[in-house]
Amino acid sequence: MKEIIIDSTEGIKLYAKLYLKNKKLPTIILLHGLGFHSFEYEELAPRLSKRGFNCLCFDFRSHGKSEGKRGYWTLENLIDDLRSVISYVSANVNKNIGVFGNSLGATVAVYTAAEDRRIKSLVASNCATRPMDFGMTPFRRVLLIISNFLAKIIPIRISVNYFIPYKKILSNDKIIEIIENDKIITDARKFSPSTYKNMFEWDATKVVNKIKVPLLVIQGKQDKLLPIDQSTMLFESANNPKELKLINTGHLPNLENVVLLSKILEKWFSKNLF
């Protein structure tokens, strides 16, 4: 594994880890979730590398070790980050590129693949297809209205834990403890009202039909955060070739069952990238 820095087209320096096995082999770009960073793939990336793939995982701007003001970003910013990483891989490894994203990473992957034809195959896992459906309640709506008003007077950030507590993301107490003690994650999970506003406007069903490459939609049957219909509506709105796979994990299969996920990804990308 080699640590590298990739410049985004907007001048943001992105921290990345490149697992380069052979430049002739396909490369899988791995995208992390909301407020998290590339630590999610410390087990998965080496497994996929041993199975004959190059892997690259990176921290979105305002997350992990990448630059960017914490809590201030938009979906468009993260799409720019992924496109910049694709450009790096195309120039320095090869152009045979697949993308796997989980949660926020899946949303970014879908929006990017809808426009960027350099992505040859895509896996969207536990996709936040339409956050408004599961993330907005009357209390949260009032909270955001008040926060948007206050933000015009003073800088303010609200922890996403008020909306998405760790218990909804993970059932493993040991992993929750590790995450809670990671100051990088704690800081990155405090968002500005403008970021929340952008988030609740996402609707991946409106763009997924533009994707022209093989798409695998994965949904954890034990996911306490996202209803299964978030994945089924994404799948139903997509063009063929596509597959939908329900697996016996929660919201973060890359942390909960790495063996299962690596087998699924190895099979999918072997069929669609080689």
C-alpha positions in Angstrom: 0.0 0.0 0.0 1.2 3.5 -0.9 -0.1 6.7 0.6 -0.6 9.4 -2.1 -2.0 12.9 -2.4 -4.4 13.6 -5.4 -5.2 17.2 -6.4 -8.9 17.8 -7.1 -9.8 20.0 -10.0 -10.9 22.6 -7.4 -7.4 22.6 -5.8 -8.3 20.5 -2.8 -5.6 17.9 -1.8 -7.2 14.5 -1.3 -5.5 11.8 0.8 -5.6 8.4 -0.8 -4.2 4.8 -0.4 -3.2 3.0 -3.5 -2.9 -0.8 -3.5 -1.1 -1.4 -6.8 -0.7 -5.0 -7.7 -0.1 -4.7 -11.5 -0.8 -1.8 -13.8 -2.4 -4.2 -16.3 -5.1 -5.3 -13.8 -8.4 -3.5 -13.3 -8.6 -0.9 -10.5 -11.5 -0.7 -8.0 -12.1 2.7 -6.4 -13.7 2.4 -2.9 -15.8 5.2 -1.5 -16.5 5.7 2.2 -19.6 6.9 4.1 -20.9 10.1 5.7 -18.4 11.6 8.0 -16.1 8.5 7.8 -12.9 8.1 5.9 -10.8 5.4 4.1 -10.3 3.4 7.3 -13.4 1.6 6.2 -11.4 -0.3 3.7 -8.3 -1.4 5.6 -9.4 -5.0 5.4 -11.4 -5.0 2.2 -8.8 -3.4 -0.1 -5.9 -5.8 0.7 -8.3 -8.8 0.2 -9.4 -7.5 -3.3 -5.7 -6.8 -4.1 -4.8 -10.4 -3.4 -7.7 -11.5 -5.7 -6.2 -9.7 -8.7 -7.3 -6.1 -8.5 -5.6 -2.8 -7.9 -7.5 -0.8 -5.3 -7.7 2.9 -4.4 -9.5 4.3 -1.4 -9.5 8.0 -0.5 -11.0 10.5 1.8 -13.5 12.9 0.4 -12.8 16.6 1.0 -13.7 17.7 4.5 -13.2 14.1 5.7 -10.4 12.1 7.1 -6.9 13.4 6.1 -8.1 15.3 3.1 -8.2 19.1 2.9 -11.5 21.0 3.1 -13.3 23.0 5.7 -15.0 20.5 8.0 -18.7 20.3 7.7 -18.9 22.4 4.5 -19.4 20.5 1.3 -22.0 19.6 -1.3 -22.7 16.5 -3.4 -21.2 18.3 -6.4 -18.0 18.8 -4.4 -17.7 15.1 -3.7 -18.5 14.2 -7.4 -15.6 16.5 -8.3 -13.4 14.6 -5.9 -14.3 11.2 -7.4 -13.8 12.5 -11.0 -10.3 13.8 -9.9 -9.4 10.4 -8.5 -10.6 8.7 -11.7 -8.4 11.0 -13.7 -5.4 10.1 -11.5 -6.0 6.3 -12.0 -6.5 6.7 -15.7 -3.2 8.6 -16.0 -1.1 6.5 -13.6 -2.5 3.0 -13.6 -5.0 2.2 -16.5 -8.4 3.1 -17.7 -10.1 -0.1 -16.6 -12.0 1.3 -13.6 -14.8 0.0 -11.4 -16.3 1.8 -8.4 -17.7 0.5 -5.2 -19.5 2.9 -2.8 -21.4 2.3 0.4 -24.0 4.7 1.9 -22.9 8.3 0.9 -20.2 6.7 -1.2 -22.9 4.9 -3.2 -24.8 8.1 -3.8 -21.7 9.9 -5.1 -20.8 6.9 -7.3 -24.3 6.8 -8.9 -24.3 10.5 -9.6 -20.8 10.4 -11.0 -21.3 7.3 -13.2 -24.4 8.9 -14.7 -22.1 11.4 -16.4 -18.6 10.0 -16.4 -18.2 7.2 -18.9 -14.7 6.3 -17.6 -16.4 4.2 -14.9 -16.8 0.7 -16.5 -18.8 -1.0 -13.7 -20.5 0.1 -10.6 -21.6 -1.3 -7.2 -23.9 0.8 -5.0 -24.3 -0.6 -1.5 -26.9 0.7 1.0 -27.4 3.8 -1.2 -28.8 6.9 0.4 -31.0 7.2 -2.7 -33.4 9.9 -1.4 -32.3 11.1 2.1 -35.5 13.1 2.6 -37.5 9.9 2.8 -35.8 8.6 5.9 -33.8 11.5 7.4 -36.4 14.3 7.7 -38.9 14.4 10.6 -41.0 17.4 11.8 -38.5 18.0 14.7 -35.5 17.9 12.3 -37.2 20.2 9.9 -37.7 22.8 12.7 -34.1 22.3 13.8 -32.8 23.0 10.3 -35.0 26.0 9.9 -33.7 27.5 13.2 -30.1 26.5 12.3 -30.3 28.1 8.9 -31.4 31.3 10.5 -28.7 31.2 13.1 -26.1 30.4 10.4 -26.7 33.9 8.9 -25.5 35.4 12.2 -22.8 33.0 13.5 -21.0 29.9 12.1 -22.8 26.8 13.2 -22.4 23.1 12.7 -24.7 20.3 13.9 -23.5 16.8 14.6 -25.1 14.2 12.3 -25.4 12.0 15.4 -28.7 13.9 16.1 -30.0 12.5 12.8 -28.0 9.3 12.4 -26.8 7.8 15.7 -24.1 5.2 15.6 -26.5 2.5 16.8 -28.4 2.9 13.5 -25.3 2.4 11.5 -23.6 -0.4 13.4 -24.6 -3.2 15.8 -21.0 -4.1 16.8 -20.2 -2.3 20.0 -16.4 -2.7 19.6 -16.5 -1.0 16.2 -18.7 1.8 17.6 -16.2 2.4 20.4 -13.4 2.7 17.9 -15.4 5.2 15.7 -16.5 7.3 18.7 -12.9 7.7 19.8 -11.7 8.7 16.3 -11.5 12.6 16.5 -11.2 12.8 12.8 -14.6 11.2 12.4 -16.2 13.2 15.2 -15.1 16.5 13.6 -16.1 15.4 10.1 -19.6 14.4 11.3 -20.6 18.0 12.2 -22.2 19.6 9.3 -23.3 23.2 8.4 -27.0 23.9 7.8 -26.1 24.4 4.1 -24.7 20.9 3.9 -27.8 19.4 5.4 -30.0 21.4 3.0 -28.0 20.1 0.0 -28.2 16.5 1.4 -32.0 16.5 1.7 -32.3 17.6 -2.0 -30.6 14.4 -3.4 -32.6 12.0 -5.5 -30.5 9.4 -7.2 -33.6 8.0 -9.0 -33.5 11.0 -11.3 -30.0 10.2 -12.6 -29.4 6.5 -12.3 -31.2 5.8 -15.7 -28.3 7.7 -17.4 -25.8 5.0 -16.3 -24.8 2.8 -19.3 -22.6 0.3 -17.5 -23.3 -2.8 -15.4 -24.8 -1.9 -12.0 -25.0 -4.0 -8.9 -27.2 -2.7 -6.1 -26.6 -4.2 -2.7 -28.8 -3.8 0.4 -28.2 -5.1 3.9 -31.3 -6.8 5.2 -30.4 -5.8 8.8 -29.8 -2.1 7.9 -31.4 -0.1 10.7 -30.8 3.2 8.9 -32.0 2.8 5.3 -35.3 1.1 4.4 -34.9 -1.5 1.7 -37.0 0.6 -0.6 -34.1 3.0 -0.9 -32.2 0.3 -2.8 -35.2 -1.1 -4.6 -36.3 2.2 -6.0 -32.8 2.8 -7.2 -32.7 -0.6 -8.9 -36.1 -0.2 -10.5 -35.1 3.2 -11.9 -31.9 1.9 -13.5 -31.3 0.5 -17.0 -30.1 -3.0 -17.7 -27.7 -4.6 -17.2 -28.4 -4.6 -13.5 -28.6 -6.9 -10.5 -30.1 -6.5 -7.0 -28.6 -8.4 -4.1 -30.0 -8.5 -0.5 -27.3 -9.6 2.0 -27.4 -10.6 5.6 -25.6 -7.5 7.0 -26.4 -4.1 8.4 -25.5 -0.7 6.9 -21.8 -1.2 6.7 -21.0 -4.6 5.2 -17.4 -3.5 4.6 -16.9 -3.4 8.4 -19.4 -6.1 9.4 -18.7 -8.9 7.0 -15.6 -8.3 4.9 -15.3 -11.9 3.7 -18.9 -11.9 2.3 -18.5 -8.5 0.6 -15.1 -9.3 -0.9 -16.5 -12.4 -2.5 -19.4 -10.5 -4.0 -17.2 -7.8 -5.3 -14.6 -10.2 -6.7 -17.3 -12.1 -8.6 -19.0 -9.0 -9.9 -15.9 -7.1 -11.0 -14.2 -10.2 -12.5 -17.3 -10.6 -14.7 -17.5 -6.9 -15.7 -13.9 -5.6 -15.8 -11.9 -8.4 -17.2 
